[in-house]
Amino acid sequence: MAQVLEFKLPDLGEGLTEAEIVRWLVQVGDVVAIDQPVVEVETAKAMVEVPCPYGGVVTARFGEEGTELPVGAPLLTVAVGASPSDGPQDGPADRSGAAPVRGAAEGSGNVLVGYGTGEPPARRRRVRPTAPLAPAGAPARPAPPAAVPTRADGVGNGTLGSNGMQGSNGSTVHGTGTLRAEGPVPVISPLVRRLARENGLDLRELTGSGPDGLILRADVEGALRAAAPQDRTTRQAAPAPAQASGPVSSAPAGGIRIPLKGVRGAVADKLSRSRREIPEATCWVDADATELMRARSAMNAAGGPKISLLALLARICTAALARFPELNSSVDTEAREVVQFDHVHLGFAAQTERGLVVPVVRDAHARDAEGLTAEFARLTEAGRAGTLTPADLTGGTFTLNNYGVFGVDGSTPIINHPEAAMLGVGRIVPKPWVHEGELAVRQVVQLSLTFDHRVCDGGTAGGFLRHVADCVEQPAVLLRTL
């Protein structure tokens, strides 16, 4: 006889207490193997595929795509020892019936961090307003005689994933009991699909501007902006609703509301905390980067893997931090102590489709320019693919922010809490410059340092920035530290 085991959302580590279901990888009735990924979730740190520690037949799923679940909440139930023909009719999987067997069979135990957590802390669960999944054992709904409407985004379990490929179940949508004859709507990512769903926008009415009609985020936002005036007119014509009890929003009426959650919410919380707690100051200097660019060209002309400019700037940072360790530190506010680190875990700001992320290069001080280039490339590609792990995004001691890629000269960035400093690098452009007593056109860059004034005074910060500028202008200065 099959045993029905309940698989809960495991502890994802790094203090994360909840995750949002982005995409189900299995359907009710599918056969899963031990350690097979069953769902893709989004945390405040990264996108994670969650593997199931049991092998058997999926009898129930708990939560639609877009549902936010706390750690320890049920994800799905698996009938161990059942055949696919048994289907999802096992009574224990029904939430209203007998409880499923828990821990009755051995699984792999390899479910991320801390699988088998106790009762999770009370969290507010946000569920999008769609029909709930039918529990296992519930009678099937009769098909309506007329055409069956689809969900607002036009996709159920046949959703296009972030890679743009159709789900394995073809055109049938099991989650809502609807049928799609036309196939799924091509959308660039689940995040864009969710934006349309949360604003009640039917993706079938859009014409995508991407390749082969792919719907991009800009297409959805443009449609929402176009619909905003009509929505305001409708609201003005309708009678005013009765005053509801509860808190009143201070935001103006109308407009597009985008929830601050996931990566965007985590960034907002961290930046707000940084501004509240860190008394920051910024200093900057222009530097002649002509010789640095020539040195990089010479390195790459010598053969071997190409060296990136970001890697050379990182090498300069680690050399400067060795001379000014006060900036490679953090403030322990409870102990009222400054903690200086004997290692440099270098973060670098990267803009991705999911928002701003700061991957961390571990032990950057022990890597040469070639090793730094390879690690920057690996983490950047993982950021674009949404596969950065929580470990890739935490533990930094200093951040390098190359905002010159956006075509700007300067900035006053917010420190990546709980670090103590961030070096900003603007674009490198030809400018008039006095070189060896004569006016010449040189490759000039603006460097800025934002620092925590609690860890050092302006003299130390200025000394660090001046050393960085000297290494940019005369790369041979780095030979002292090799």
N, C-alpha and C positions, 0 to 999 in steps of 0.2 A: 504494500500500500504506500502511495506517495506521501511524503511529508512536506507540508507547506511551510517554507521558511520566509521570514520577513527580513528584507535588507533595508537598513536605515541609511540616511545620508551620513557618511562618516565625518570625523573631525578632519578638516582640510589643513590644519596647522596654522601657524603664525597668528593665533588669536582670532581666526575667522569663525563666526558663529552662525552664518547663514549663506545660502547660495541660491541663485536663480536658475531654474531649468531653462536652458537655451534650446536643446534639441534632444528628443528621445532617439536612441539608436536601436531600440527593439520595440516590438509590438506585443500586445497580449496574445498569447498562443505561440510565440516564437520559442525555439529551443536555444538556450544559452549555455556556453561552456564556462568552466571555472576561470575567473580572471578576465572574462570578456567585457569590454566597455559596454555599458548599457545606457548611459545618459551623459550628455555634455552640459556642464553647469558653468555659470559665470560667478566668480566671487569678486570681492573688492580688489583682488590681486591679479587674477589671471583666469583664463578659460581652462577648464580641467575636464578630462574624460574620466568618469568614475567606473572602475571595474567591479563586477559582482563576484563575491567570493564563493558563490554556489553555482552548480550546474544543474539544469533541469528546464522545465517549461514555465514561462512567465504567465502567472495567473491573474495579476492585477498590477496596475500602475497608479501611483498616487501623485496627482498634480499635472496640470497642463503645461505646455511650453509657455513661459512667462511667469509661472508661479514661483514665488520666493519661499523657500523652506528653511527652517532652522536646523542646525546640526542635531542629529538624533531622530528626525522625523522620518516616517516610512517613505521609501522610494518605490519599492515594488515587492511583490511576493513571488517566490519560485517554488514550484512543486518538484521536489527532488525525487527522482525515481519514476516520474510520470512520463508518458509518451505524448507526442504532440496531439494525438487524437483525443486525449483526455480533456484538452481545452481548458478554458478558465472557469470551469464549473465547480471547482472544489469549494465546498462551503466555507472552510476556514479563511479563505481570502476575503470574504465579505466583511466589511467594517461593522456591520450591524449584527453579525452572527458571532460564532465562537472565535476566539483569538487564534491566530495562526501559531504554529509551532515555532519557537525561537531557540536556536542553538541546538536543535535536535540532531543535526548532522554536521560533519566536519566540512569546513570550507577551506579556502587557501589561506585566509587571514591576511592576504596582501592587499588590503583596501586602504591606500593612502596612509593617513596618520591617525592613530588612536581609534581604530574601528572597535565598536562595542562600548561607546561612551554612555555615560549615565544620562539622567534626565537633563535636557538642555535648558538653558536659562529661558525665561519667558520672553518671547519675541513677538512683535506684531507681524502677522502673516498677511501678505498682500496677494490676493488672487484676482486675476483679471476676470471680468464678468462674462464668462462663457459657460456653457452647460457642463456640469461635472462629469467626470468619467464614470461610466456605469460600473459598479462593483461586480466582482466575479460572482456568478450564480444568478445575476439579475436577468429577467426575461428580455429578449431582444425586442426593440421597438418595431412596430409595423411600419413598412415603408409608406410614405404619403402618396396619394394618387397623383399629385401635381409634381412639377419640377422641384427638386430639393434645393433650397438656398445654401450657399457656402458661407464660411466665416468671412469676416470683413477683409481678411488678407487673402482669401481665396484658397487657402492651403490648410490641410490638416496634417495627417501623418505622412503625406507625400511631399513634405516641404523640401524646397531646395536648401541644402546646407550652405555653409559659408564658402564651400568650394564650387558652388553652382551646379552640383549634380543632383539628380532626382533621387528621392528616397527609394528603397528597395521594394516598397509595397505598391509601386505603380501609381494609379490614379485614384484608388479607393481611399477614403478618409475614414479611419476607424474611430478617432478620438471624439468626433461630434456626431457620428452616424450619418454623415452626408456623403454625396457622391460627386466627384469632379469628372466631367467628361472631357474638358479641354486640357487637362494637365496642369501642373503647378506654374505659378507666375514666376518668371526669372527675376530674382532680387539679389543684389550684390552680397548681402549678409543678413543673418537673423536679426541684427540690431536695427537695420532699416525696416525689416518686416514688422518688428515690434513697434517702431515709431508710428507706422501707418495704422497698425491695429489699435494702439492706445488712443489715437485721434479719430477712430472710426472711418478711416479712408479705405476705399475699395481699390486694391492695387490693379484690378482688371480695367479700371477706367484710365490708367496712366499709360503713356507711351515712354518707354525708357530711352534715355539718351546714351546709354552705354553700348558696348558691342553687342550686336544681334538683339537689340531692344532690351538689354539688361537695365533694370530699374536701379538707379543710384540714389544715395541719400539726398542729393540736390533735387532730384525729381520729386521726391516725397515732400520735402520742405517747400518747394515751389508750389505744389498743389495745395498744401495747407495754407500758405500765405494767400493764394488766390481765393480760397474758400472763406477766409476770415471776414472780409466785408459782408458777404452774404449772411454769415452767422450772426454778425452784429445787427444787421437789419431785421433778421428773424427774432432776435432777442428783444429789440425795441418794440416790435409789433405785438409780441406776446404779453399777456398780463403779468404784472410783477408777482412772483411767488411769495407765499407767506414767509415771514422771517423765521429762519431755522435757528434752533438753539445750537450752541457750541461756539468755538473760536471763529472769528471772522478774519479772512485773509487781508493783509495790507496791500497786496499786489493789485494793480489796476485790472479791471475786467477785460476780457478778451485776450487775444494772443494765443500762442502755442505754449502749452505747458509740457516740459520735458522733465521727468523725475530725476532727481539727483541721487542716483544709486549706481551700484556696480563700480566700475573704474572711475567714472565722473564723480560719484559721491565720495569715494575714498580720497580723490585728489582735492575736492572741495574741503573735506574735513581736515586734511593734512595741512593745506595752505592756510586755512583759517587759524589752526592751532599755531602754526609757525609765526604768523603775524601777531597773535595774542601774546606768545611767550618769549619770542626772541627780539631783543633790542638790536636791530640790524642797522648796518651802515654800509655805504657803497663808495668805492673809489675806482677811478678808471684812468687809463693812459693809452695814447696812440703809440703804435710800434711799427717799425719798418720790417715787414715780413719777407722782403725780397730774397734775402739770403736763405731763409728757411725754405722757401719754395724752390730755390735752386738746389739746396741740399736734398730735398725730396726727389727732385727730378734726377739727380745724380744717383741716388740710391736705386731708383726704379730702373735706370738705364744699365745698371751693373748686373742685372739678371736676378732671378729668384722671384719669390712672391712680392707683389706690389705692396708698398708701404702707404697707408692712408695718412692724410693730414691730421685726422683726429688722433691717430696713434702717436704721432710726434708731439702733439699738444699734450697728450696724456703723459708721455715720457717727461716732458718739461714740468708738468704738474707734480709728478712724484719726486722729481729732483728738488723742486722748490719746497715741497712739504718736508723733505728730509732736513732742510735748513731752517724751516719755520714750523716745527711740529705743533705749535699752539693751534694752528688752523685745521689740523687733522685730529679733531677732538669732539667731545660732546659734553653738555652740562647736565649733571645729575642734580636736579632741582631739590629733591628730597634731602640728599646728603649735603647740598651746597658745595659741590666739588666739580672741578673740571677734569674730565677723564681724557687723557691723551692716549692715542692708540699707537702701537708699535708696528702696525700694518696699514696698508692703504687699500681699502676696498672702494674702488673708484666707480661712482655712478655716472651715467651720462643720459641726458634728457633725449627722448625719442618720441616723435609724434607718430601715432598710429591711428588706424580707423576707429579703434576703441577709445582713443583719447591719449593724453600725455602719460607716458610711462618712463620710469627711470631704472633700467637694468643695471646690474652691478657687476663689474669686473673684479673678481676676487684676487687678492694679492697682486694688484697692478704694479706695485713697486718691484716685484721680482720678475717681471716680464720685460722682454726687449720689444722693440718697435714691431718686429714681425709677429711676435706672439700677441701683442695688443691688437694689431690689425685683424688677426684671425678671430680673436674673441669678440671684438666689436662687431664683426660681420656675422658671427653666429648668433649673438644676442639680438642684433637688429632684425635678422630674418625671423627669429622666433617671435619677436614683438609684432612684426607685420602679420605673421600667421596666427597670432593669438595663442601661442603655445608656451609662453613664458610661465615658469613655475613660481610659486610664492618665494622660494629660495633665491630665484634670479632677481627678485625685485626688492629685497630687504638686506639690511646689514651694511649699507654703504657708510663710509666715513667722510667722504668728500665728493662733490659733484662737479662735473665738467659740462657746461651748457653751450653748445655750438648753435646759437640762434642766427648766425650768419647765413645758414642754409635757407632762411626765410627772406633773405635780401635786405636785412636791416643792419645798421651799424652798431647800435648800442641798446642796452636794456638794463633794468634794475631788477633782476630776478628775485623771487622769494626763496629763502633758504629751505632746503629739503630737510625738514625736521626729522630727527633730532641732531642733524649734523650742524657744524659750526660755520661753514663757508661754502661758497660756490663761485667758480670762475666762469665768467661769460666771455664768449668769443664772437665778435661781429664778422661781417663779410670782409673779405680781403679784396680791395679794389685799387686801381691805379690812382694816385693822387700826387700833387706837387709836394716835394719834400726836399729839405736841405740835406744833401749828402756830400760829405767831405768838402764842405764850404761852398758848394754850388747847388743851384736849384735844379732838381731832376724829378722825373716821374718814377715813383717807386710804388711797390705793392704795400699798402698801409692797412692795418687792422686795429680796431679798437678793442682793448681788453678791459674787463670790469671785474671787480671782486666785491661780492657782498658777503659780509662777515658778521658774526655774533660778537657784539662789543663786550660781552662778558668774558670772552676767552682771551682777548688781547686788546691792545690799544692801536691807534692809527699808525704808530711807527712800525709795529710788526706787520700789519696788513699792507702798508706801503712798501715795506722791504720785500715781502713775498711777491707783490705784483711787479715791482721793479725787477726782481730776479727773473720772473717769467718773461717780462718784456726783453731783458738782456739776452735770454736764451733764444727768443724769437728772432731778434735782430742779429745775433751772432751764435749760431748753433754750436760752434766749437766750444762754447762755454760748458756745454754738457759733458765734454770729455773729462772734466774734473771729477765727475761722479761715476764714470765708467770703470 
